[in-house]
Each structure stands twice: as C-alpha cells, then as structure tokens.
C-alpha cells in the first residue's frame, strides 16, 4: 500500500497547474531562445515511452 506525502497535502489548490503554467510562460518570455519540453499532465500511472526517455537523455547529454 502507498502513502501520500504529507507535504503534498500542504500545497495550495492552484499550485500544480496555474502556478507552474505562469512560471513556464515567464521563463519563455525571458528566454525566447530556449526550448521548453512540455510533458503535460499525461497519464502518470504509465511509464514514459522509450522515445521520450531517449530524447531527454539526448538533451541532457
């Protein structure tokens, strides 16, 4: 059985979506030459597709 991290419950309701969206938009406005990889909400119960993992490794390398 799993247990929810108690700190997750302390986050304000808008944190996961509007705050992150605002921060991404601010970053893109300040750094128009940078590309942001948006993974979206997706289905977090499934593993990432191998092509995504390869792309992330390529970006890091």
PDB file of N, H, CA, C and O in Angstrom:
ATOM      1  N   UNK A   1       0.843  -1.176   0.000  1.00  0.00           N
ATOM      2  CA  UNK A   1       0.000   0.000   0.000  1.00  0.00           C
ATOM      3  C   UNK A   1       0.891   1.243   0.000  1.00  0.00           C
ATOM      4  O   UNK A   1       1.974   1.235   0.586  1.00  0.00           O
ATOM      5  N   UNK A   2       0.444   2.282  -0.642  1.00  0.00           N
ATOM      6  H   UNK A   2      -0.436   2.289  -1.118  1.00  0.00           H
ATOM      7  CA  UNK A   2       1.220   3.518  -0.699  1.00  0.00           C
ATOM      8  C   UNK A   2       0.639   4.546   0.254  1.00  0.00           C
ATOM      9  O   UNK A   2      -0.503   4.432   0.700  1.00  0.00           O
ATOM     10  N   UNK A   3       1.445   5.550   0.556  1.00  0.00           N
ATOM     11  H   UNK A   3       2.372   5.643   0.194  1.00  0.00           H
ATOM     12  CA  UNK A   3       1.021   6.631   1.439  1.00  0.00           C
ATOM     13  C   UNK A   3       1.323   7.953   0.752  1.00  0.00           C
ATOM     14  O   UNK A   3       2.412   8.139   0.208  1.00  0.00           O
ATOM     15  N   UNK A   4       0.366   8.868   0.774  1.00  0.00           N
ATOM     16  H   UNK A   4      -0.518   8.717   1.216  1.00  0.00           H
ATOM     17  CA  UNK A   4       0.555  10.191   0.170  1.00  0.00           C
ATOM     18  C   UNK A   4       1.528  10.991   1.033  1.00  0.00           C
ATOM     19  O   UNK A   4       1.432  10.993   2.260  1.00  0.00           O
ATOM     20  N   UNK A   5       2.459  11.666   0.374  1.00  0.00           N
ATOM     21  H   UNK A   5       2.537  11.664  -0.623  1.00  0.00           H
ATOM     22  CA  UNK A   5       3.405  12.541   1.064  1.00  0.00           C
ATOM     23  C   UNK A   5       2.613  13.664   1.733  1.00  0.00           C
ATOM     24  O   UNK A   5       1.863  14.377   1.066  1.00  0.00           O
ATOM     25  N   UNK A   6       2.776  13.822   3.032  1.00  0.00           N
ATOM     26  H   UNK A   6       3.386  13.244   3.573  1.00  0.00           H
ATOM     27  CA  UNK A   6       2.042  14.849   3.779  1.00  0.00           C
ATOM     28  C   UNK A   6       2.303  16.253   3.245  1.00  0.00           C
ATOM     29  O   UNK A   6       1.423  17.111   3.320  1.00  0.00           O
ATOM     30  N   UNK A   7       3.493  16.502   2.707  1.00  0.00           N
ATOM     31  H   UNK A   7       4.208  15.805   2.646  1.00  0.00           H
ATOM     32  CA  UNK A   7       3.811  17.828   2.160  1.00  0.00           C
ATOM     33  C   UNK A   7       2.979  18.131   0.929  1.00  0.00           C
ATOM     34  O   UNK A   7       2.676  19.293   0.659  1.00  0.00           O
ATOM     35  N   UNK A   8       2.606  17.107   0.179  1.00  0.00           N
ATOM     36  H   UNK A   8       2.852  16.163   0.398  1.00  0.00           H
ATOM     37  CA  UNK A   8       1.747  17.305  -0.998  1.00  0.00           C
ATOM     38  C   UNK A   8       0.403  17.905  -0.571  1.00  0.00           C
ATOM     39  O   UNK A   8      -0.157  18.749  -1.270  1.00  0.00           O
ATOM     40  N   UNK A   9      -0.097  17.469   0.561  1.00  0.00           N
ATOM     41  H   UNK A   9       0.359  16.784   1.129  1.00  0.00           H
ATOM     42  CA  UNK A   9      -1.386  17.956   1.046  1.00  0.00           C
ATOM     43  C   UNK A   9      -1.321  19.417   1.484  1.00  0.00           C
ATOM     44  O   UNK A   9      -2.363  20.059   1.618  1.00  0.00           O
ATOM     45  N   UNK A  10      -0.136  19.951   1.706  1.00  0.00           N
ATOM     46  H   UNK A  10       0.711  19.430   1.598  1.00  0.00           H
ATOM     47  CA  UNK A  10       0.025  21.342   2.133  1.00  0.00           C
ATOM     48  C   UNK A  10       0.059  22.321   0.956  1.00  0.00           C
ATOM     49  O   UNK A  10       0.005  23.535   1.157  1.00  0.00           O
ATOM     50  N   UNK A  11       0.149  21.803  -0.261  1.00  0.00           N
ATOM     51  H   UNK A  11       0.194  20.817  -0.424  1.00  0.00           H
ATOM     52  CA  UNK A  11       0.213  22.677  -1.432  1.00  0.00           C
ATOM     53  C   UNK A  11      -1.127  23.359  -1.654  1.00  0.00           C
ATOM     54  O   UNK A  11      -2.172  22.739  -1.456  1.00  0.00           O
ATOM     55  N   UNK A  12      -1.115  24.640  -2.066  1.00  0.00           N
ATOM     56  H   UNK A  12      -0.266  25.143  -2.226  1.00  0.00           H
ATOM     57  CA  UNK A  12      -2.378  25.300  -2.398  1.00  0.00           C
ATOM     58  C   UNK A  12      -2.992  24.655  -3.636  1.00  0.00           C
ATOM     59  O   UNK A  12      -2.278  24.102  -4.473  1.00  0.00           O
ATOM     60  N   UNK A  13      -4.308  24.727  -3.747  1.00  0.00           N
ATOM     61  H   UNK A  13      -4.888  25.176  -3.067  1.00  0.00           H
ATOM     62  CA  UNK A  13      -5.021  24.059  -4.826  1.00  0.00           C
ATOM     63  C   UNK A  13      -4.571  24.433  -6.225  1.00  0.00           C
ATOM     64  O   UNK A  13      -4.612  23.593  -7.124  1.00  0.00           O
ATOM     65  N   UNK A  14      -4.145  25.663  -6.434  1.00  0.00           N
ATOM     66  H   UNK A  14      -4.111  26.345  -5.704  1.00  0.00           H
ATOM     67  CA  UNK A  14      -3.780  26.104  -7.776  1.00  0.00           C
ATOM     68  C   UNK A  14      -2.323  25.812  -8.128  1.00  0.00           C
ATOM     69  O   UNK A  14      -1.907  26.034  -9.265  1.00  0.00           O
ATOM     70  N   UNK A  15      -1.563  25.329  -7.186  1.00  0.00           N
ATOM     71  H   UNK A  15      -1.901  25.148  -6.262  1.00  0.00           H
ATOM     72  CA  UNK A  15      -0.118  25.198  -7.383  1.00  0.00           C
ATOM     73  C   UNK A  15       0.250  24.368  -8.600  1.00  0.00           C
ATOM     74  O   UNK A  15       1.078  24.789  -9.407  1.00  0.00           O
ATOM     75  N   UNK A  16      -0.343  23.213  -8.742  1.00  0.00           N
ATOM     76  H   UNK A  16      -1.016  22.870  -8.087  1.00  0.00           H
ATOM     77  CA  UNK A  16       0.114  22.277  -9.764  1.00  0.00           C
ATOM     78  C   UNK A  16      -0.170  22.722 -11.186  1.00  0.00           C
ATOM     79  O   UNK A  16       0.482  22.241 -12.112  1.00  0.00           O
ATOM     80  N   UNK A  17      -1.104  23.609 -11.390  1.00  0.00           N
ATOM     81  H   UNK A  17      -1.634  24.000 -10.638  1.00  0.00           H
ATOM     82  CA  UNK A  17      -1.458  23.956 -12.758  1.00  0.00           C
ATOM     83  C   UNK A  17      -1.198  25.422 -13.074  1.00  0.00           C
ATOM     84  O   UNK A  17      -0.358  25.732 -13.919  1.00  0.00           O
ATOM     85  N   UNK A  18      -1.897  26.314 -12.416  1.00  0.00           N
ATOM     86  H   UNK A  18      -2.579  26.062 -11.730  1.00  0.00           H
ATOM     87  CA  UNK A  18      -1.761  27.726 -12.787  1.00  0.00           C
ATOM     88  C   UNK A  18      -0.406  28.300 -12.406  1.00  0.00           C
ATOM     89  O   UNK A  18       0.146  29.100 -13.161  1.00  0.00           O
ATOM     90  N   UNK A  19       0.142  27.924 -11.273  1.00  0.00           N
ATOM     91  H   UNK A  19      -0.306  27.274 -10.660  1.00  0.00           H
ATOM     92  CA  UNK A  19       1.440  28.465 -10.869  1.00  0.00           C
ATOM     93  C   UNK A  19       2.542  27.958 -11.785  1.00  0.00           C
ATOM     94  O   UNK A  19       3.398  28.734 -12.211  1.00  0.00           O
ATOM     95  N   UNK A  20       2.532  26.688 -12.086  1.00  0.00           N
ATOM     96  H   UNK A  20       1.836  26.058 -11.740  1.00  0.00           H
ATOM     97  CA  UNK A  20       3.549  26.135 -12.981  1.00  0.00           C
ATOM     98  C   UNK A  20       3.398  26.723 -14.373  1.00  0.00           C
ATOM     99  O   UNK A  20       4.392  27.062 -15.014  1.00  0.00           O
ATOM    100  N   UNK A  21       2.156  26.848 -14.850  1.00  0.00           N
ATOM    101  H   UNK A  21       1.348  26.573 -14.329  1.00  0.00           H
ATOM    102  CA  UNK A  21       1.921  27.451 -16.162  1.00  0.00           C
ATOM    103  C   UNK A  21       2.436  28.878 -16.227  1.00  0.00           C
ATOM    104  O   UNK A  21       3.033  29.286 -17.224  1.00  0.00           O
ATOM    105  N   UNK A  22       2.204  29.636 -15.165  1.00  0.00           N
ATOM    106  H   UNK A  22       1.719  29.304 -14.355  1.00  0.00           H
ATOM    107  CA  UNK A  22       2.680  31.025 -15.116  1.00  0.00           C
ATOM    108  C   UNK A  22       4.204  31.068 -15.142  1.00  0.00           C
ATOM    109  O   UNK A  22       4.792  31.882 -15.854  1.00  0.00           O
ATOM    110  N   UNK A  23       4.844  30.194 -14.367  1.00  0.00           N
ATOM    111  H   UNK A  23       4.366  29.533 -13.789  1.00  0.00           H
ATOM    112  CA  UNK A  23       6.308  30.180 -14.321  1.00  0.00           C
ATOM    113  C   UNK A  23       6.908  29.785 -15.668  1.00  0.00           C
ATOM    114  O   UNK A  23       7.921  30.345 -16.089  1.00  0.00           O
ATOM    115  N   UNK A  24       6.288  28.828 -16.339  1.00  0.00           N
ATOM    116  H   UNK A  24       5.465  28.373 -15.998  1.00  0.00           H
ATOM    117  CA  UNK A  24       6.776  28.425 -17.665  1.00  0.00           C
ATOM    118  C   UNK A  24       6.648  29.591 -18.638  1.00  0.00           C
ATOM    119  O   UNK A  24       7.573  29.869 -19.401  1.00  0.00           O
ATOM    120  N   UNK A  25       5.506  30.273 -18.615  1.00  0.00           N
ATOM    121  H   UNK A  25       4.754  30.047 -17.995  1.00  0.00           H
ATOM    122  CA  UNK A  25       5.303  31.418 -19.512  1.00  0.00           C
ATOM    123  C   UNK A  25       6.307  32.534 -19.230  1.00  0.00           C
ATOM    124  O   UNK A  25       6.826  33.152 -20.159  1.00  0.00           O
ATOM    125  N   UNK A  26       6.579  32.793 -17.954  1.00  0.00           N
ATOM    126  H   UNK A  26       6.157  32.292 -17.199  1.00  0.00           H
ATOM    127  CA  UNK A  26       7.563  33.819 -17.598  1.00  0.00           C
ATOM    128  C   UNK A  26       8.959  33.427 -18.083  1.00  0.00           C
ATOM    129  O   UNK A  26       9.704  34.267 -18.586  1.00  0.00           O
ATOM    130  N   UNK A  27       9.308  32.150 -17.930  1.00  0.00           N
ATOM    131  H   UNK A  27       8.702  31.467 -17.522  1.00  0.00           H
ATOM    132  CA  UNK A  27      10.615  31.687 -18.384  1.00  0.00           C
ATOM    133  C   UNK A  27      10.740  31.836 -19.897  1.00  0.00           C
ATOM    134  O   UNK A  27      11.759  32.310 -20.400  1.00  0.00           O
ATOM    135  N   UNK A  28       9.698  31.429 -20.616  1.00  0.00           N
ATOM    136  H   UNK A  28       8.871  31.044 -20.207  1.00  0.00           H
ATOM    137  CA  UNK A  28       9.746  31.532 -22.073  1.00  0.00           C
ATOM    138  C   UNK A  28       9.833  32.977 -22.541  1.00  0.00           C
ATOM    139  O   UNK A  28      10.509  33.268 -23.527  1.00  0.00           O
ATOM    140  N   UNK A  29       9.159  33.882 -21.844  1.00  0.00           N
ATOM    141  H   UNK A  29       8.610  33.645 -21.043  1.00  0.00           H
ATOM    142  CA  UNK A  29       9.230  35.302 -22.211  1.00  0.00           C
ATOM    143  C   UNK A  29      10.630  35.848 -21.952  1.00  0.00           C
ATOM    144  O   UNK A  29      11.131  36.668 -22.721  1.00  0.00           O
ATOM    145  N   UNK A  30      11.257  35.399 -20.880  1.00  0.00           N
ATOM    146  H   UNK A  30      10.850  34.733 -20.254  1.00  0.00           H
ATOM    147  CA  UNK A  30      12.596  35.881 -20.528  1.00  0.00           C
ATOM    148  C   UNK A  30      13.696  35.202 -21.342  1.00  0.00           C
ATOM    149  O   UNK A  30      14.788  35.752 -21.481  1.00  0.00           O
ATOM    150  N   UNK A  31      13.422  34.021 -21.877  1.00  0.00           N
ATOM    151  H   UNK A  31      12.534  33.574 -21.764  1.00  0.00           H
ATOM    152  CA  UNK A  31      14.412  33.234 -22.625  1.00  0.00           C
ATOM    153  C   UNK A  31      13.810  32.717 -23.927  1.00  0.00           C
ATOM    154  O   UNK A  31      13.631  31.508 -24.081  1.00  0.00           O
ATOM    155  N   UNK A  32      13.495  33.608 -24.870  1.00  0.00           N
ATOM    156  H   UNK A  32      13.640  34.590 -24.746  1.00  0.00           H
ATOM    157  CA  UNK A  32      12.824  33.175 -26.112  1.00  0.00           C
ATOM    158  C   UNK A  32      13.669  32.230 -26.968  1.00  0.00           C
ATOM    159  O   UNK A  32      13.140  31.551 -27.848  1.00  0.00           O
ATOM    160  N   UNK A  33      14.972  32.184 -26.715  1.00  0.00           N
ATOM    161  H   UNK A  33      15.402  32.736 -26.000  1.00  0.00           H
ATOM    162  CA  UNK A  33      15.845  31.315 -27.497  1.00  0.00           C
ATOM    163  C   UNK A  33      15.885  29.888 -26.946  1.00  0.00           C
ATOM    164  O   UNK A  33      16.490  29.010 -27.562  1.00  0.00           O
ATOM    165  N   UNK A  34      15.256  29.646 -25.809  1.00  0.00           N
ATOM    166  H   UNK A  34      14.765  30.359 -25.309  1.00  0.00           H
ATOM    167  CA  UNK A  34      15.273  28.324 -25.173  1.00  0.00           C
ATOM    168  C   UNK A  34      14.003  27.551 -25.539  1.00  0.00           C
ATOM    169  O   UNK A  34      12.932  28.135 -25.703  1.00  0.00           O
ATOM    170  N   UNK A  35      14.140  26.251 -25.662  1.00  0.00           N
ATOM    171  H   UNK A  35      15.010  25.776 -25.529  1.00  0.00           H
ATOM    172  CA  UNK A  35      13.004  25.382 -25.934  1.00  0.00           C
ATOM    173  C   UNK A  35      12.579  24.702 -24.634  1.00  0.00           C
ATOM    174  O   UNK A  35      13.414  24.191 -23.887  1.00  0.00           O
ATOM    175  N   UNK A  36      11.294  24.701 -24.380  1.00  0.00           N
ATOM    176  H   UNK A  36      10.616  25.116 -24.987  1.00  0.00           H
ATOM    177  CA  UNK A  36      10.758  24.036 -23.194  1.00  0.00           C
ATOM    178  C   UNK A  36      10.070  22.760 -23.648  1.00  0.00           C
ATOM    179  O   UNK A  36       9.194  22.790 -24.512  1.00  0.00           O
ATOM    180  N   UNK A  37      10.466  21.655 -23.070  1.00  0.00           N
ATOM    181  H   UNK A  37      11.178  21.631 -22.368  1.00  0.00           H
ATOM    182  CA  UNK A  37       9.817  20.382 -23.376  1.00  0.00           C
ATOM    183  C   UNK A  37       8.627  20.245 -22.432  1.00  0.00           C
ATOM    184  O   UNK A  37       8.798  20.109 -21.220  1.00  0.00           O
ATOM    185  N   UNK A  38       7.435  20.281 -22.990  1.00  0.00           N
ATOM    186  H   UNK A  38       7.296  20.392 -23.975  1.00  0.00           H
ATOM    187  CA  UNK A  38       6.218  20.174 -22.180  1.00  0.00           C
ATOM    188  C   UNK A  38       5.753  18.721 -22.179  1.00  0.00           C
ATOM    189  O   UNK A  38       5.391  18.164 -23.215  1.00  0.00           O
ATOM    190  N   UNK A  39       5.773  18.140 -21.018  1.00  0.00           N
ATOM    191  H   UNK A  39       6.067  18.593 -20.177  1.00  0.00           H
ATOM    192  CA  UNK A  39       5.301  16.759 -20.897  1.00  0.00           C
ATOM    193  C   UNK A  39       3.816  16.707 -20.568  1.00  0.00           C
ATOM    194  O   UNK A  39       3.205  15.640 -20.614  1.00  0.00           O
ATOM    195  N   UNK A  40       3.239  17.846 -20.239  1.00  0.00           N
ATOM    196  H   UNK A  40       3.736  18.713 -20.202  1.00  0.00           H
ATOM    197  CA  UNK A  40       1.812  17.885 -19.959  1.00  0.00           C
ATOM    198  C   UNK A  40       1.448  17.072 -18.726  1.00  0.00           C
ATOM    199  O   UNK A  40       2.318  16.598 -17.994  1.00  0.00           O
ATOM    200  N   UNK A  41       0.185  16.925 -18.518  1.00  0.00           N
ATOM    201  H   UNK A  41      -0.522  17.310 -19.112  1.00  0.00           H
ATOM    202  CA  UNK A  41      -0.285  16.167 -17.372  1.00  0.00           C
ATOM    203  C   UNK A  41      -0.134  14.685 -17.656  1.00  0.00           C
ATOM    204  O   UNK A  41       0.442  13.951 -16.853  1.00  0.00           O
ATOM    205  N   UNK A  42      -0.644  14.245 -18.785  1.00  0.00           N
ATOM    206  H   UNK A  42      -1.111  14.841 -19.437  1.00  0.00           H
ATOM    207  CA  UNK A  42      -0.477  12.851 -19.192  1.00  0.00           C
ATOM    208  C   UNK A  42      -1.076  11.868 -18.209  1.00  0.00           C
ATOM    209  O   UNK A  42      -1.817  12.241 -17.300  1.00  0.00           O
ATOM    210  N   UNK A  43      -0.747  10.626 -18.406  1.00  0.00           N
ATOM    211  H   UNK A  43      -0.145  10.323 -19.145  1.00  0.00           H
ATOM    212  CA  UNK A  43      -1.204   9.553 -17.538  1.00  0.00           C
ATOM    213  C   UNK A  43      -0.029   9.125 -16.683  1.00  0.00           C
ATOM    214  O   UNK A  43       0.832   8.367 -17.130  1.00  0.00           O
ATOM    215  N   UNK A  44       0.005   9.607 -15.468  1.00  0.00           N
ATOM    216  H   UNK A  44      -0.695  10.223 -15.105  1.00  0.00           H
ATOM    217  CA  UNK A  44       1.162   9.379 -14.614  1.00  0.00           C
ATOM    218  C   UNK A  44       1.221   7.961 -14.054  1.00  0.00           C
ATOM    219  O   UNK A  44       2.154   7.612 -13.330  1.00  0.00           O
ATOM    220  N   UNK A  45       0.225   7.147 -14.390  1.00  0.00           N
ATOM    221  H   UNK A  45      -0.533   7.431 -14.978  1.00  0.00           H
ATOM    222  CA  UNK A  45       0.258   5.755 -13.935  1.00  0.00           C
ATOM    223  C   UNK A  45       1.035   4.876 -14.894  1.00  0.00           C
ATOM    224  O   UNK A  45       1.302   3.713 -14.590  1.00  0.00           O
ATOM    225  N   UNK A  46       1.401   5.411 -16.047  1.00  0.00           N
ATOM    226  H   UNK A  46       1.184   6.356 -16.295  1.00  0.00           H
ATOM    227  CA  UNK A  46       2.111   4.649 -17.065  1.00  0.00           C
ATOM    228  C   UNK A  46       3.553   5.138 -17.176  1.00  0.00           C
ATOM    229  O   UNK A  46       3.815   6.319 -16.951  1.00  0.00           O
ATOM    230  N   UNK A  47       4.492   4.254 -17.517  1.00  0.00           N
ATOM    231  H   UNK A  47       4.278   3.294 -17.699  1.00  0.00           H
ATOM    232  CA  UNK A  47       5.880   4.692 -17.699  1.00  0.00           C
ATOM    233  C   UNK A  47       6.019   5.564 -18.944  1.00  0.00           C
ATOM    234  O   UNK A  47       5.182   5.518 -19.846  1.00  0.00           O
ATOM    235  N   UNK A  48       7.071   6.347 -18.978  1.00  0.00           N
ATOM    236  H   UNK A  48       7.750   6.385 -18.245  1.00  0.00           H
ATOM    237  CA  UNK A  48       7.347   7.165 -20.160  1.00  0.00           C
ATOM    238  C   UNK A  48       7.706   6.263 -21.331  1.00  0.00           C
ATOM    239  O   UNK A  48       8.341   5.223 -21.160  1.00  0.00           O
ATOM    240  N   UNK A  49       7.294   6.676 -22.516  1.00  0.00           N
ATOM    241  H   UNK A  49       6.778   7.521 -22.655  1.00  0.00           H
ATOM    242  CA  UNK A  49       7.638   5.924 -23.715  1.00  0.00           C
ATOM    243  C   UNK A  49       9.146   5.999 -23.944  1.00  0.00           C
ATOM    244  O   UNK A  49       9.758   7.025 -23.646  1.00  0.00           O
ATOM    245  N   UNK A  50       9.756   4.933 -24.468  1.00  0.00           N
ATOM    246  H   UNK A  50       9.259   4.100 -24.710  1.00  0.00           H
ATOM    247  CA  UNK A  50      11.209   4.934 -24.693  1.00  0.00           C
ATOM    248  C   UNK A  50      11.695   6.122 -25.519  1.00  0.00           C
ATOM    249  O   UNK A  50      12.782   6.641 -25.267  1.00  0.00           O
ATOM    250  N   UNK A  51      10.912   6.557 -26.494  1.00  0.00           N
ATOM    251  H   UNK A  51      10.029   6.135 -26.699  1.00  0.00           H
ATOM    252  CA  UNK A  51      11.340   7.685 -27.332  1.00  0.00           C
ATOM    253  C   UNK A  51      11.464   8.966 -26.494  1.00  0.00           C
ATOM    254  O   UNK A  51      12.315   9.807 -26.782  1.00  0.00           O
ATOM    255  N   UNK A  52      10.629   9.121 -25.469  1.00  0.00           N
ATOM    256  H   UNK A  52       9.938   8.438 -25.236  1.00  0.00           H
ATOM    257  CA  UNK A  52      10.720  10.294 -24.599  1.00  0.00           C
ATOM    258  C   UNK A  52      11.975  10.209 -23.748  1.00  0.00           C
ATOM    259  O   UNK A  52      12.691  11.198 -23.593  1.00  0.00           O
ATOM    260  N   UNK A  53      12.242   9.049 -23.203  1.00  0.00           N
ATOM    261  H   UNK A  53      11.660   8.245 -23.329  1.00  0.00           H
ATOM    262  CA  UNK A  53      13.447   8.866 -22.390  1.00  0.00           C
ATOM    263  C   UNK A  53      14.696   9.131 -23.225  1.00  0.00           C
ATOM    264  O   UNK A  53      15.627   9.789 -22.759  1.00  0.00           O
ATOM    265  N   UNK A  54      14.719   8.620 -24.462  1.00  0.00           N
ATOM    266  H   UNK A  54      13.963   8.085 -24.840  1.00  0.00           H
ATOM    267  CA  UNK A  54      15.868   8.864 -25.350  1.00  0.00           C
ATOM    268  C   UNK A  54      16.042  10.355 -25.630  1.00  0.00           C
ATOM    269  O   UNK A  54      17.162  10.866 -25.631  1.00  0.00           O
ATOM    270  N   UNK A  55      14.930  11.050 -25.867  1.00  0.00           N
ATOM    271  H   UNK A  55      14.020  10.635 -25.866  1.00  0.00           H
ATOM    272  CA  UNK A  55      15.013  12.492 -26.155  1.00  0.00           C
ATOM    273  C   UNK A  55      15.516  13.260 -24.938  1.00  0.00           C
ATOM    274  O   UNK A  55      16.322  14.182 -25.073  1.00  0.00           O
ATOM    275  N   UNK A  56      15.045  12.886 -23.755  1.00  0.00           N
ATOM    276  H   UNK A  56      14.391  12.137 -23.646  1.00  0.00           H
ATOM    277  CA  UNK A  56      15.521  13.552 -22.547  1.00  0.00           C
ATOM    278  C   UNK A  56      17.001  13.297 -22.316  1.00  0.00           C
ATOM    279  O   UNK A  56      17.744  14.210 -21.957  1.00  0.00           O
ATOM    280  N   UNK A  57      17.429  12.059 -22.522  1.00  0.00           N
ATOM    281  H   UNK A  57      16.825  11.317 -22.815  1.00  0.00           H
ATOM    282  CA  UNK A  57      18.862  11.748 -22.378  1.00  0.00           C
ATOM    283  C   UNK A  57      19.684  12.537 -23.400  1.00  0.00           C
ATOM    284  O   UNK A  57      20.751  13.060 -23.076  1.00  0.00           O
ATOM    285  N   UNK A  58      19.184  12.619 -24.630  1.00  0.00           N
ATOM    286  H   UNK A  58      18.318  12.195 -24.894  1.00  0.00           H
ATOM    287  CA  UNK A  58      19.891  13.383 -25.668  1.00  0.00           C
ATOM    288  C   UNK A  58      20.016  14.845 -25.309  1.00  0.00           C
ATOM    289  O   UNK A  58      21.054  15.460 -25.558  1.00  0.00           O
ATOM    290  N   UNK A  59      18.964  15.415 -24.723  1.00  0.00           N
ATOM    291  H   UNK A  59      18.121  14.915 -24.521  1.00  0.00           H
ATOM    292  CA  UNK A  59      19.006  16.817 -24.319  1.00  0.00           C
ATOM    293  C   UNK A  59      19.996  17.038 -23.188  1.00  0.00           C
ATOM    294  O   UNK A  59      20.697  18.049 -23.159  1.00  0.00           O
ATOM    295  N   UNK A  60      20.054  16.105 -22.268  1.00  0.00           N
ATOM    296  H   UNK A  60      19.485  15.283 -22.291  1.00  0.00           H
ATOM    297  CA  UNK A  60      20.968  16.237 -21.140  1.00  0.00           C
ATOM    298  C   UNK A  60      22.404  16.032 -21.595  1.00  0.00           C
ATOM    299  O   UNK A  60      23.301  16.774 -21.196  1.00  0.00           O
ATOM    300  N   UNK A  61      22.619  15.025 -22.430  1.00  0.00           N
ATOM    301  H   UNK A  61      21.890  14.422 -22.755  1.00  0.00           H
ATOM    302  CA  UNK A  61      23.981  14.734 -22.905  1.00  0.00           C
ATOM    303  C   UNK A  61      24.493  15.880 -23.760  1.00  0.00           C
ATOM    304  O   UNK A  61      25.620  15.826 -24.253  1.00  0.00           O
TER     305      UNK A  61
END
